[in-house]
């Protein structure tokens, strides 16, 4: 039965079919201890910090099962020449497996978004 003050009015209809989409309310959570992987380096590279955390958002059923192993964080050092100053590079964070990636959003990197990346003249 439809309440009298409703904005929906049914006239001359005895039966209706209603479909309701029920979605989980997104939550946020911080995941720690994600190790930075350096790619493309031709010299020794040191990243500071070498381990990061992420703040993610998504459905509770997905977010609550995440661990650090669900994340790959990389710094691409290709083309970076040795120099005295650190490079400031934002890591690329990928959620794995792909089915999770479609449901999870990385909204922050902790403790900072850009990391200090030092490229040394010596080989790795």
Residue pairs with C-beta under 8 A, 6 or more apart in sequence:
2 8
2 9
2 10
10 16
23 59
24 59
24 60
24 61
25 60
26 57
26 58
26 59
26 60
26 63
27 57
27 58
27 59
27 60
27 63
27 64
28 55
28 56
28 57
28 63
28 107
29 55
29 56
29 63
29 64
29 66
30 53
30 54
30 55
30 56
30 110
31 53
31 54
31 55
31 56
31 66
31 67
31 68
31 70
31 71
32 51
32 53
32 68
33 51
33 53
33 68
34 51
34 52
34 53
34 54
34 68
34 71
34 73
34 93
35 50
35 51
35 68
35 73
36 47
36 49
36 50
36 51
36 52
36 73
36 74
36 75
36 91
36 115
37 72
37 73
37 74
37 75
38 45
38 47
38 74
38 75
38 77
38 117
39 74
39 75
39 76
39 77
39 78
40 76
40 77
40 78
40 79
41 77
41 78
41 80
41 119
41 124
42 77
42 78
42 123
43 82
43 119
43 120
43 121
43 122
43 123
43 124
44 119
44 120
44 122
44 123
44 124
45 75
45 77
45 80
45 117
45 118
45 119
45 120
45 124
46 117
46 118
46 120
47 75
47 115
47 116
47 117
47 118
48 86
48 115
48 116
48 117
48 118
49 111
49 112
49 115
52 73
52 91
52 109
52 110
52 111
52 115
53 109
53 110
53 111
54 71
54 73
54 93
54 106
54 108
54 109
54 110
55 106
55 107
55 108
55 109
55 110
56 63
56 66
56 95
56 104
56 105
56 106
56 107
57 63
57 104
57 105
57 107
58 103
58 104
58 105
59 103
62 100
62 103
62 104
63 104
66 100
66 104
70 95
70 96
70 97
70 100
71 93
71 94
71 95
71 96
72 93
72 94
72 96
73 91
73 92
73 93
73 94
74 91
74 92
74 94
75 89
75 91
75 92
75 115
75 117
76 89
76 92
77 117
77 119
80 87
80 117
80 119
81 119
82 119
82 120
82 121
83 119
86 116
86 117
86 118
87 116
87 117
87 118
87 119
88 114
88 115
88 116
88 117
89 114
89 115
89 117
90 109
90 113
90 114
90 115
91 109
91 115
93 106
93 109
94 101
95 101
95 104
95 106
